[in-house]
């Protein structure tokens, strides 16, 4: 079951097309759910280009993968990281929590059949969704 949408929340959606067994993602679309407080654009001066404030980026590798994949997280925080893995039908397959320092050494997705999976990475107030393909 999918979770209820939060009023005023913003969600990123990517539609994928399967052609001859290969998945091709379309353009990411951000969807704003009506309700909640109005969104005010955040503007700030860049002080140091080497360390972007609030930088948060998760990458799965290798992708597509054969046996297992790992996650690399760029973050200014060392808080614990939670990972939720969903199949393409939206079914939650597993949730796990890792120490930030140990995340990159974790092998994930070993027991999954071939297919496309959504990985939701959370740390503090940051969230990112990644698509991974098991060959």
VMD Tcl script that builds the backbone (N, CA, C; Angstrom):
set m [mol new atoms 405]
animate dup $m
set s [atomselect $m all]
$s set {name element resname resid chain x y z} {
  {N N UNK 1 A 0.845 -1.184 0.000}
  {CA C UNK 1 A 0.000 0.000 0.000}
  {C C UNK 1 A 0.891 1.248 0.000}
  {N N UNK 2 A 0.474 2.231 -0.734}
  {CA C UNK 2 A 1.216 3.478 -0.786}
  {C C UNK 2 A 0.820 4.348 0.394}
  {N N UNK 3 A 1.747 5.186 0.825}
  {CA C UNK 3 A 1.464 6.077 1.939}
  {C C UNK 3 A 0.601 7.242 1.466}
  {N N UNK 4 A -0.167 7.805 2.401}
  {CA C UNK 4 A -0.990 8.970 2.082}
  {C C UNK 4 A -0.092 10.160 1.769}
  {N N UNK 5 A -0.557 11.029 0.885}
  {CA C UNK 5 A 0.196 12.231 0.543}
  {C C UNK 5 A 0.001 13.280 1.630}
  {N N UNK 6 A 1.052 14.039 1.898}
  {CA C UNK 6 A 1.008 15.079 2.920}
  {C C UNK 6 A 0.575 16.397 2.281}
  {N N UNK 7 A -0.461 17.067 2.846}
  {CA C UNK 7 A -0.856 18.367 2.303}
  {C C UNK 7 A 0.321 19.335 2.318}
  {N N UNK 8 A 0.563 19.995 1.197}
  {CA C UNK 8 A 1.668 20.927 1.083}
  {C C UNK 8 A 2.991 20.246 0.784}
  {N N UNK 9 A 2.998 18.911 0.713}
  {CA C UNK 9 A 4.235 18.175 0.453}
  {C C UNK 9 A 4.600 18.183 -1.017}
  {N N UNK 10 A 5.878 18.053 -1.295}
  {CA C UNK 10 A 6.372 17.976 -2.662}
  {C C UNK 10 A 6.933 16.583 -2.888}
  {N N UNK 11 A 6.545 15.960 -3.992}
  {CA C UNK 11 A 6.994 14.617 -4.326}
  {C C UNK 11 A 7.633 14.631 -5.705}
  {N N UNK 12 A 8.697 13.858 -5.866}
  {CA C UNK 12 A 9.360 13.736 -7.149}
  {C C UNK 12 A 8.916 12.420 -7.778}
  {N N UNK 13 A 8.468 12.481 -9.030}
  {CA C UNK 13 A 7.962 11.308 -9.731}
  {C C UNK 13 A 8.716 11.157 -11.042}
  {N N UNK 14 A 9.139 9.931 -11.331}
  {CA C UNK 14 A 9.758 9.620 -12.610}
  {C C UNK 14 A 8.981 8.475 -13.242}
  {N N UNK 15 A 8.545 8.655 -14.454}
  {CA C UNK 15 A 7.847 7.597 -15.180}
  {C C UNK 15 A 8.869 6.885 -16.046}
  {N N UNK 16 A 8.853 5.541 -15.999}
  {CA C UNK 16 A 9.770 4.756 -16.814}
  {C C UNK 16 A 8.985 3.974 -17.851}
  {N N UNK 17 A 9.583 3.827 -19.027}
  {CA C UNK 17 A 8.980 3.069 -20.114}
  {C C UNK 17 A 9.849 1.843 -20.350}
  {N N UNK 18 A 9.210 0.679 -20.479}
  {CA C UNK 18 A 9.956 -0.538 -20.761}
  {C C UNK 18 A 9.863 -0.825 -22.261}
  {N N UNK 19 A 11.034 -0.919 -22.909}
  {CA C UNK 19 A 11.107 -1.222 -24.325}
  {C C UNK 19 A 12.069 -2.390 -24.492}
  {N N UNK 20 A 11.557 -3.502 -24.981}
  {CA C UNK 20 A 12.372 -4.703 -25.183}
  {C C UNK 20 A 13.155 -5.086 -23.928}
  {N N UNK 21 A 12.497 -5.020 -22.781}
  {CA C UNK 21 A 13.121 -5.443 -21.534}
  {C C UNK 21 A 14.019 -4.422 -20.869}
  {N N UNK 22 A 14.221 -3.255 -21.472}
  {CA C UNK 22 A 15.064 -2.219 -20.870}
  {C C UNK 22 A 14.180 -1.067 -20.414}
  {N N UNK 23 A 14.517 -0.495 -19.256}
  {CA C UNK 23 A 13.741 0.613 -18.703}
  {C C UNK 23 A 14.417 1.934 -19.048}
  {N N UNK 24 A 13.618 2.873 -19.536}
  {CA C UNK 24 A 14.112 4.201 -19.892}
  {C C UNK 24 A 13.339 5.232 -19.078}
  {N N UNK 25 A 14.033 5.929 -18.156}
  {CA C UNK 25 A 13.327 6.919 -17.336}
  {C C UNK 25 A 13.050 8.193 -18.130}
  {N N UNK 26 A 11.905 8.779 -17.824}
  {CA C UNK 26 A 11.556 10.072 -18.418}
  {C C UNK 26 A 12.087 11.186 -17.537}
  {N N UNK 27 A 11.607 12.378 -17.769}
  {CA C UNK 27 A 12.034 13.536 -16.992}
  {C C UNK 27 A 11.393 13.488 -15.608}
  {N N UNK 28 A 12.176 13.831 -14.576}
  {CA C UNK 28 A 11.630 13.912 -13.221}
  {C C UNK 28 A 10.614 15.047 -13.159}
  {N N UNK 29 A 9.507 14.782 -12.474}
  {CA C UNK 29 A 8.475 15.799 -12.279}
  {C C UNK 29 A 8.283 16.002 -10.788}
  {N N UNK 30 A 8.264 17.253 -10.349}
  {CA C UNK 30 A 7.963 17.550 -8.955}
  {C C UNK 30 A 6.493 17.897 -8.853}
  {N N UNK 31 A 5.806 17.239 -7.930}
  {CA C UNK 31 A 4.374 17.438 -7.757}
  {C C UNK 31 A 4.143 18.029 -6.380}
  {N N UNK 32 A 3.431 19.145 -6.330}
  {CA C UNK 32 A 3.087 19.796 -5.071}
  {C C UNK 32 A 1.653 19.434 -4.728}
  {N N UNK 33 A 1.445 18.839 -3.557}
  {CA C UNK 33 A 0.105 18.482 -3.107}
  {C C UNK 33 A -0.552 19.742 -2.548}
  {N N UNK 34 A -1.782 20.047 -2.973}
  {CA C UNK 34 A -2.455 21.254 -2.473}
  {C C UNK 34 A -2.605 21.221 -0.955}
  {N N UNK 35 A -2.662 22.423 -0.357}
  {CA C UNK 35 A -2.837 22.542 1.087}
  {C C UNK 35 A -1.518 22.881 1.752}
  {N N UNK 36 A -1.560 23.107 3.046}
  {CA C UNK 36 A -0.334 23.425 3.777}
  {C C UNK 36 A 0.056 24.870 3.562}
  {N N UNK 37 A 1.235 25.207 4.058}
  {CA C UNK 37 A 1.733 26.577 3.969}
  {C C UNK 37 A 2.274 26.849 2.567}
  {N N UNK 38 A 2.185 28.083 2.097}
  {CA C UNK 38 A 2.760 28.398 0.783}
  {C C UNK 38 A 4.273 28.221 0.806}
  {N N UNK 39 A 4.816 27.852 -0.328}
  {CA C UNK 39 A 6.256 27.648 -0.424}
  {C C UNK 39 A 6.924 28.972 -0.758}
  {N N UNK 40 A 7.903 29.335 0.058}
  {CA C UNK 40 A 8.675 30.555 -0.169}
  {C C UNK 40 A 10.049 30.119 -0.667}
  {N N UNK 41 A 10.483 30.607 -1.826}
  {CA C UNK 41 A 11.797 30.197 -2.325}
  {C C UNK 41 A 12.900 30.535 -1.328}
  {N N UNK 42 A 13.819 29.601 -1.135}
  {CA C UNK 42 A 14.934 29.805 -0.217}
  {C C UNK 42 A 16.094 30.393 -1.004}
  {N N UNK 43 A 16.575 31.523 -0.553}
  {CA C UNK 43 A 17.735 32.118 -1.202}
  {C C UNK 43 A 18.817 32.313 -0.153}
  {N N UNK 44 A 20.051 32.067 -0.550}
  {CA C UNK 44 A 21.167 32.253 0.371}
  {C C UNK 44 A 22.410 32.575 -0.437}
  {N N UNK 45 A 23.359 33.238 0.193}
  {CA C UNK 45 A 24.628 33.524 -0.460}
  {C C UNK 45 A 25.518 32.290 -0.334}
  {N N UNK 46 A 26.233 31.973 -1.388}
  {CA C UNK 46 A 27.178 30.862 -1.339}
  {C C UNK 46 A 28.474 31.387 -0.727}
  {N N UNK 47 A 28.827 30.821 0.429}
  {CA C UNK 47 A 30.018 31.275 1.130}
  {C C UNK 47 A 31.241 30.515 0.626}
  {N N UNK 48 A 31.100 29.183 0.521}
  {CA C UNK 48 A 32.229 28.345 0.127}
  {C C UNK 48 A 31.727 27.320 -0.874}
  {N N UNK 49 A 32.187 27.390 -2.115}
  {CA C UNK 49 A 31.674 26.490 -3.149}
  {C C UNK 49 A 32.126 25.049 -2.946}
  {N N UNK 50 A 33.166 24.806 -2.132}
  {CA C UNK 50 A 33.626 23.436 -1.898}
  {C C UNK 50 A 32.721 22.681 -0.940}
  {N N UNK 51 A 32.020 23.374 -0.074}
  {CA C UNK 51 A 31.161 22.725 0.905}
  {C C UNK 51 A 29.782 23.363 0.839}
  {N N UNK 52 A 28.930 22.829 -0.006}
  {CA C UNK 52 A 27.592 23.387 -0.194}
  {C C UNK 52 A 26.775 23.109 1.066}
  {N N UNK 53 A 26.154 24.137 1.605}
  {CA C UNK 53 A 25.358 23.958 2.822}
  {C C UNK 53 A 24.210 22.998 2.544}
  {N N UNK 54 A 24.017 22.059 3.444}
  {CA C UNK 54 A 22.891 21.151 3.324}
  {C C UNK 54 A 23.011 20.157 2.187}
  {N N UNK 55 A 24.216 19.904 1.692}
  {CA C UNK 55 A 24.370 18.975 0.579}
  {C C UNK 55 A 23.937 17.572 1.011}
  {N N UNK 56 A 23.109 16.935 0.186}
  {CA C UNK 56 A 22.614 15.592 0.475}
  {C C UNK 56 A 22.404 14.880 -0.851}
  {N N UNK 57 A 23.217 13.855 -1.104}
  {CA C UNK 57 A 23.098 13.123 -2.359}
  {C C UNK 57 A 23.449 11.669 -2.126}
  {N N UNK 58 A 22.548 10.787 -2.523}
  {CA C UNK 58 A 22.775 9.347 -2.408}
  {C C UNK 58 A 22.907 8.761 -3.808}
  {N N UNK 59 A 23.863 7.837 -3.968}
  {CA C UNK 59 A 24.091 7.173 -5.255}
  {C C UNK 59 A 24.214 5.676 -4.993}
  {N N UNK 60 A 23.545 4.879 -5.817}
  {CA C UNK 60 A 23.660 3.422 -5.736}
  {C C UNK 60 A 24.664 2.962 -6.787}
  {N N UNK 61 A 25.518 2.023 -6.403}
  {CA C UNK 61 A 26.508 1.509 -7.360}
  {C C UNK 61 A 26.792 0.051 -7.055}
  {N N UNK 62 A 27.100 -0.797 -8.031}
  {CA C UNK 62 A 26.890 -0.473 -9.447}
  {C C UNK 62 A 25.391 -0.438 -9.754}
  {N N UNK 63 A 25.013 0.230 -10.791}
  {CA C UNK 63 A 23.607 0.315 -11.179}
  {C C UNK 63 A 23.531 0.407 -12.694}
  {N N UNK 64 A 23.037 -0.633 -13.363}
  {CA C UNK 64 A 22.408 -1.847 -12.829}
  {C C UNK 64 A 23.421 -2.766 -12.152}
  {N N UNK 65 A 22.901 -3.649 -11.269}
  {CA C UNK 65 A 23.783 -4.534 -10.522}
  {C C UNK 65 A 23.440 -5.997 -10.787}
  {N N UNK 66 A 24.400 -6.870 -10.467}
  {CA C UNK 66 A 24.196 -8.296 -10.653}
  {C C UNK 66 A 23.951 -9.001 -9.333}
  {N N UNK 67 A 24.922 -8.922 -8.412}
  {CA C UNK 67 A 24.815 -9.630 -7.122}
  {C C UNK 67 A 24.234 -8.742 -6.022}
  {N N UNK 68 A 24.855 -7.583 -5.819}
  {CA C UNK 68 A 24.402 -6.666 -4.776}
  {C C UNK 68 A 24.826 -5.251 -5.162}
  {N N UNK 69 A 24.269 -4.270 -4.452}
  {CA C UNK 69 A 24.675 -2.886 -4.669}
  {C C UNK 69 A 24.982 -2.259 -3.319}
  {N N UNK 70 A 25.662 -1.128 -3.349}
  {CA C UNK 70 A 25.968 -0.359 -2.145}
  {C C UNK 70 A 25.486 1.075 -2.353}
  {N N UNK 71 A 25.407 1.819 -1.279}
  {CA C UNK 71 A 24.985 3.213 -1.340}
  {C C UNK 71 A 26.120 4.115 -0.892}
  {N N UNK 72 A 26.350 5.161 -1.664}
  {CA C UNK 72 A 27.297 6.196 -1.278}
  {C C UNK 72 A 26.477 7.440 -0.952}
  {N N UNK 73 A 26.676 7.992 0.235}
  {CA C UNK 73 A 25.905 9.152 0.662}
  {C C UNK 73 A 26.836 10.317 0.940}
  {N N UNK 74 A 26.560 11.428 0.267}
  {CA C UNK 74 A 27.269 12.679 0.536}
  {C C UNK 74 A 26.343 13.504 1.415}
  {N N UNK 75 A 26.799 13.817 2.616}
  {CA C UNK 75 A 25.955 14.525 3.567}
  {C C UNK 75 A 26.830 15.325 4.519}
  {N N UNK 76 A 26.285 16.413 5.030}
  {CA C UNK 76 A 26.997 17.194 6.036}
  {C C UNK 76 A 26.691 16.686 7.437}
  {N N UNK 77 A 25.891 15.624 7.530}
  {CA C UNK 77 A 25.502 15.074 8.819}
  {C C UNK 77 A 26.107 13.689 9.000}
  {N N UNK 78 A 26.304 13.292 10.241}
  {CA C UNK 78 A 26.761 11.926 10.533}
  {C C UNK 78 A 25.671 11.162 11.289}
  {N N UNK 79 A 24.437 11.641 11.226}
  {CA C UNK 79 A 23.306 10.965 11.869}
  {C C UNK 79 A 23.064 9.617 11.210}
  {N N UNK 80 A 22.361 8.704 11.912}
  {CA C UNK 80 A 22.022 7.417 11.297}
  {C C UNK 80 A 21.204 7.610 10.016}
  {N N UNK 81 A 21.329 6.637 9.113}
  {CA C UNK 81 A 20.673 6.683 7.809}
  {C C UNK 81 A 19.685 5.526 7.736}
  {N N UNK 82 A 18.432 5.817 7.343}
  {CA C UNK 82 A 17.472 4.732 7.150}
  {C C UNK 82 A 17.266 4.519 5.654}
  {N N UNK 83 A 17.107 3.237 5.297}
  {CA C UNK 83 A 16.957 2.854 3.899}
  {C C UNK 83 A 15.696 2.000 3.790}
  {N N UNK 84 A 14.796 2.366 2.887}
  {CA C UNK 84 A 13.593 1.575 2.615}
  {C C UNK 84 A 13.643 1.166 1.151}
  {N N UNK 85 A 13.373 -0.111 0.886}
  {CA C UNK 85 A 13.441 -0.634 -0.475}
  {C C UNK 85 A 12.065 -1.129 -0.880}
  {N N UNK 86 A 11.585 -0.628 -2.040}
  {CA C UNK 86 A 10.272 -0.974 -2.565}
  {C C UNK 86 A 10.424 -1.621 -3.936}
  {N N UNK 87 A 9.513 -2.543 -4.268}
  {CA C UNK 87 A 9.489 -3.070 -5.634}
  {C C UNK 87 A 8.639 -2.140 -6.497}
  {N N UNK 88 A 8.525 -2.458 -7.796}
  {CA C UNK 88 A 7.817 -1.555 -8.714}
  {C C UNK 88 A 6.307 -1.534 -8.479}
  {N N UNK 89 A 5.785 -2.509 -7.718}
  {CA C UNK 89 A 4.358 -2.499 -7.372}
  {C C UNK 89 A 4.109 -1.638 -6.131}
  {N N UNK 90 A 5.186 -1.056 -5.570}
  {CA C UNK 90 A 5.041 -0.208 -4.396}
  {C C UNK 90 A 5.050 -0.969 -3.091}
  {N N UNK 91 A 5.377 -2.265 -3.135}
  {CA C UNK 91 A 5.425 -3.064 -1.907}
  {C C UNK 91 A 6.745 -2.820 -1.186}
  {N N UNK 92 A 6.666 -2.572 0.116}
  {CA C UNK 92 A 7.862 -2.391 0.927}
  {C C UNK 92 A 8.521 -3.749 1.124}
  {N N UNK 93 A 9.778 -3.887 0.688}
  {CA C UNK 93 A 10.501 -5.148 0.817}
  {C C UNK 93 A 11.308 -5.199 2.101}
  {N N UNK 94 A 11.941 -4.095 2.463}
  {CA C UNK 94 A 12.700 -4.058 3.710}
  {C C UNK 94 A 13.024 -2.635 4.106}
  {N N UNK 95 A 13.227 -2.440 5.397}
  {CA C UNK 95 A 13.735 -1.173 5.924}
  {C C UNK 95 A 14.910 -1.521 6.831}
  {N N UNK 96 A 15.942 -0.703 6.745}
  {CA C UNK 96 A 17.134 -0.918 7.568}
  {C C UNK 96 A 17.683 0.432 7.992}
  {N N UNK 97 A 18.404 0.425 9.106}
  {CA C UNK 97 A 19.052 1.646 9.572}
  {C C UNK 97 A 20.531 1.361 9.767}
  {N N UNK 98 A 21.363 2.311 9.346}
  {CA C UNK 98 A 22.808 2.136 9.402}
  {C C UNK 98 A 23.451 3.354 10.041}
  {N N UNK 99 A 24.604 3.142 10.670}
  {CA C UNK 99 A 25.449 4.266 11.053}
  {C C UNK 99 A 25.965 4.896 9.767}
  {N N UNK 100 A 26.053 6.212 9.745}
  {CA C UNK 100 A 26.506 6.915 8.537}
  {C C UNK 100 A 27.845 6.373 8.043}
  {N N UNK 101 A 28.771 6.121 8.983}
  {CA C UNK 101 A 30.118 5.682 8.620}
  {C C UNK 101 A 30.126 4.290 7.984}
  {N N UNK 102 A 29.126 3.465 8.278}
  {CA C UNK 102 A 29.124 2.075 7.798}
  {C C UNK 102 A 28.243 1.860 6.577}
  {N N UNK 103 A 27.531 2.894 6.129}
  {CA C UNK 103 A 26.579 2.729 5.027}
  {C C UNK 103 A 27.245 2.214 3.758}
  {N N UNK 104 A 28.377 2.795 3.364}
  {CA C UNK 104 A 29.010 2.446 2.090}
  {C C UNK 104 A 29.505 1.000 2.051}
  {N N UNK 105 A 29.703 0.375 3.202}
  {CA C UNK 105 A 30.211 -1.008 3.225}
  {C C UNK 105 A 29.094 -2.051 3.242}
  {N N UNK 106 A 27.836 -1.616 3.227}
  {CA C UNK 106 A 26.708 -2.550 3.288}
  {C C UNK 106 A 26.357 -3.067 1.892}
  {N N UNK 107 A 26.162 -4.375 1.781}
  {CA C UNK 107 A 25.694 -4.971 0.531}
  {C C UNK 107 A 24.179 -5.093 0.608}
  {N N UNK 108 A 23.498 -4.558 -0.398}
  {CA C UNK 108 A 22.041 -4.553 -0.419}
  {C C UNK 108 A 21.525 -5.252 -1.674}
  {N N UNK 109 A 20.289 -5.729 -1.619}
  {CA C UNK 109 A 19.606 -6.262 -2.795}
  {C C UNK 109 A 20.039 -7.630 -3.254}
  {N N UNK 110 A 20.734 -8.387 -2.417}
  {CA C UNK 110 A 21.272 -9.683 -2.851}
  {C C UNK 110 A 20.181 -10.707 -3.147}
  {N N UNK 111 A 19.116 -10.709 -2.371}
  {CA C UNK 111 A 18.122 -11.768 -2.533}
  {C C UNK 111 A 16.937 -11.379 -3.429}
  {N N UNK 112 A 17.037 -10.249 -4.095}
  {CA C UNK 112 A 15.930 -9.804 -4.943}
  {C C UNK 112 A 16.005 -10.419 -6.326}
  {N N UNK 113 A 14.836 -10.698 -6.930}
  {CA C UNK 113 A 14.839 -11.145 -8.330}
  {C C UNK 113 A 15.165 -9.982 -9.259}
  {N N UNK 114 A 15.463 -10.293 -10.509}
  {CA C UNK 114 A 15.733 -9.237 -11.497}
  {C C UNK 114 A 14.549 -8.282 -11.547}
  {N N UNK 115 A 14.834 -6.997 -11.687}
  {CA C UNK 115 A 13.766 -6.002 -11.751}
  {C C UNK 115 A 14.255 -4.630 -11.358}
  {N N UNK 116 A 13.302 -3.715 -11.208}
  {CA C UNK 116 A 13.590 -2.326 -10.857}
  {C C UNK 116 A 13.075 -2.078 -9.446}
  {N N UNK 117 A 13.882 -1.399 -8.641}
  {CA C UNK 117 A 13.544 -1.146 -7.244}
  {C C UNK 117 A 13.728 0.327 -6.917}
  {N N UNK 118 A 12.896 0.830 -6.008}
  {CA C UNK 118 A 13.027 2.198 -5.504}
  {C C UNK 118 A 13.657 2.135 -4.123}
  {N N UNK 119 A 14.730 2.894 -3.954}
  {CA C UNK 119 A 15.436 2.952 -2.687}
  {C C UNK 119 A 15.210 4.346 -2.115}
  {N N UNK 120 A 14.626 4.417 -0.925}
  {CA C UNK 120 A 14.396 5.711 -0.285}
  {C C UNK 120 A 15.396 5.847 0.861}
  {N N UNK 121 A 16.250 6.854 0.758}
  {CA C UNK 121 A 17.308 7.093 1.740}
  {C C UNK 121 A 16.911 8.313 2.572}
  {N N UNK 122 A 16.864 8.145 3.898}
  {CA C UNK 122 A 16.499 9.232 4.811}
  {C C UNK 122 A 17.612 9.469 5.814}
  {N N UNK 123 A 17.888 10.746 6.065}
  {CA C UNK 123 A 18.803 11.132 7.137}
  {C C UNK 123 A 18.337 12.484 7.649}
  {N N UNK 124 A 18.087 12.565 8.941}
  {CA C UNK 124 A 17.547 13.785 9.543}
  {C C UNK 124 A 16.277 14.184 8.780}
  {N N UNK 125 A 16.245 15.380 8.213}
  {CA C UNK 125 A 15.069 15.832 7.461}
  {C C UNK 125 A 15.231 15.645 5.955}
  {N N UNK 126 A 16.324 15.018 5.528}
  {CA C UNK 126 A 16.609 14.858 4.101}
  {C C UNK 126 A 16.119 13.503 3.595}
  {N N UNK 127 A 15.615 13.497 2.365}
  {CA C UNK 127 A 15.150 12.260 1.733}
  {C C UNK 127 A 15.536 12.274 0.268}
  {N N UNK 128 A 15.960 11.131 -0.228}
  {CA C UNK 128 A 16.220 10.990 -1.667}
  {C C UNK 128 A 15.767 9.610 -2.108}
  {N N UNK 129 A 15.181 9.559 -3.297}
  {CA C UNK 129 A 14.756 8.296 -3.883}
  {C C UNK 129 A 15.660 7.953 -5.061}
  {N N UNK 130 A 16.113 6.712 -5.083}
  {CA C UNK 130 A 17.007 6.226 -6.156}
  {C C UNK 130 A 16.352 5.018 -6.788}
  {N N UNK 131 A 16.482 4.881 -8.088}
  {CA C UNK 131 A 16.035 3.670 -8.777}
  {C C UNK 131 A 17.249 2.801 -9.046}
  {N N UNK 132 A 17.140 1.508 -8.737}
  {CA C UNK 132 A 18.202 0.572 -9.063}
  {C C UNK 132 A 17.609 -0.564 -9.869}
  {N N UNK 133 A 18.430 -1.118 -10.741}
  {CA C UNK 133 A 17.994 -2.221 -11.602}
  {C C UNK 133 A 18.870 -3.429 -11.291}
  {N N UNK 134 A 18.212 -4.565 -11.014}
  {CA C UNK 134 A 18.955 -5.819 -10.874}
  {C C UNK 134 A 18.842 -6.554 -12.197}
  {N N UNK 135 A 20.021 -6.901 -12.762}
  {CA C UNK 135 A 20.062 -7.582 -14.053}
  {C C UNK 135 A 19.492 -8.978 -13.947}
}
mol reanalyze $m
mol bondsrecalc $m
mol representation Tube
mol addrep $m
